[in-house]
Amino acid sequence: MTLQRKLQMVWEHYYMTLLFFSAVTAIDTSGLDTLCELKKMLEKRLLQLVLANPVGNVTEKLHQSKILENFGLKGVYLTVGEAVTDISSSWKPQP
């Protein structure tokens, strides 16, 4: 089996990306734009982008820029554990 086929098999079962934001202490306009572009790129591939544990100033900037509205209720979590628990409970494996 080729490496390309192995990667394709992994991507068939991959449905989301979880970004752990606790180490991000500041974000500027460029970072916000990159986050939006990443979200759009993943959505084109039918993948979900989820943020976990955005802190202080970062949360404020995400809110001010209206990016949090784009993520919705299932797109931002206060902890990684909360994100994993919620997402895994709603995930249904495909046959």
C-alpha positions as CSV (number, residue, x, y, z in Angstrom):
1,M,0.0,0.0,0.0
2,T,1.4,3.4,-1.0
3,L,1.8,6.3,1.4
4,Q,-0.7,8.3,-0.6
5,R,-3.3,5.5,-0.1
6,K,-2.6,5.3,3.6
7,L,-3.1,9.0,4.0
8,Q,-6.3,8.9,2.0
9,M,-7.7,6.2,4.3
10,V,-6.9,8.4,7.4
11,W,-8.5,11.4,5.8
12,E,-11.7,9.4,5.1
13,H,-12.2,9.0,8.9
14,Y,-11.0,12.5,9.9
15,Y,-13.8,15.0,10.5
16,M,-12.5,17.8,12.7
17,T,-9.5,19.8,13.8
18,L,-9.2,20.8,17.5
19,L,-7.0,23.8,18.2
20,F,-5.8,24.1,21.8
21,F,-5.5,27.8,22.4
22,S,-4.3,28.0,26.0
23,A,-0.8,28.9,24.9
24,V,-2.0,31.7,22.7
25,T,-1.8,34.8,24.8
26,A,-2.3,37.4,22.0
27,I,-3.7,37.5,18.5
28,D,-3.6,40.2,15.9
29,T,-5.5,40.9,12.7
30,S,-3.3,38.7,10.7
31,G,-3.9,35.8,13.1
32,L,-7.6,36.4,13.1
33,D,-7.6,36.4,9.2
34,T,-5.6,33.2,9.2
35,L,-8.0,31.5,11.6
36,C,-10.9,32.5,9.3
37,E,-9.1,31.2,6.2
38,L,-8.3,27.9,8.0
39,K,-11.9,27.5,8.9
40,K,-13.1,28.1,5.3
41,M,-10.5,25.7,3.9
42,L,-11.5,22.9,6.3
43,E,-15.2,23.5,5.7
44,K,-14.6,23.0,1.9
45,R,-13.2,19.6,2.9
46,L,-16.3,19.0,5.1
47,L,-14.1,19.2,8.2
48,Q,-15.0,21.1,11.4
49,L,-12.6,23.5,13.1
50,V,-13.0,23.6,16.9
51,L,-11.2,25.9,19.4
52,A,-10.5,24.9,23.0
53,N,-9.5,27.0,25.9
54,P,-9.1,30.5,24.4
55,V,-7.8,32.8,27.2
56,G,-8.3,36.4,28.2
57,N,-7.3,38.8,25.5
58,V,-7.6,36.2,22.8
59,T,-11.3,35.5,23.7
60,E,-12.0,39.2,23.7
61,K,-10.4,39.7,20.3
62,L,-12.3,36.7,18.9
63,H,-15.5,38.2,20.2
64,Q,-14.8,41.7,19.0
65,S,-14.0,40.5,15.5
66,K,-17.3,38.4,15.4
67,I,-15.3,35.3,14.7
68,L,-16.9,33.5,17.6
69,E,-20.2,33.8,15.9
70,N,-18.9,31.9,12.9
71,F,-17.9,29.0,15.2
72,G,-21.3,28.6,16.8
73,L,-22.1,26.7,20.0
74,K,-20.2,23.6,19.0
75,G,-17.1,25.4,17.8
76,V,-15.6,26.9,21.0
77,Y,-15.1,25.1,24.3
78,L,-13.6,26.3,27.6
79,T,-11.5,23.1,28.0
80,V,-10.1,20.4,25.8
81,G,-11.8,17.8,28.0
82,E,-15.2,19.5,27.5
83,A,-14.6,19.6,23.7
84,V,-13.6,16.0,23.4
85,T,-16.5,14.8,25.6
86,D,-19.1,16.8,23.7
87,I,-17.8,15.9,20.3
88,S,-17.2,12.2,21.0
89,S,-20.7,11.9,22.4
90,S,-22.3,13.2,19.3
91,W,-19.9,11.4,16.9
92,K,-21.4,8.4,15.1
93,P,-19.0,6.1,13.3
94,Q,-19.8,5.4,9.7
95,P,-20.4,1.8,8.6
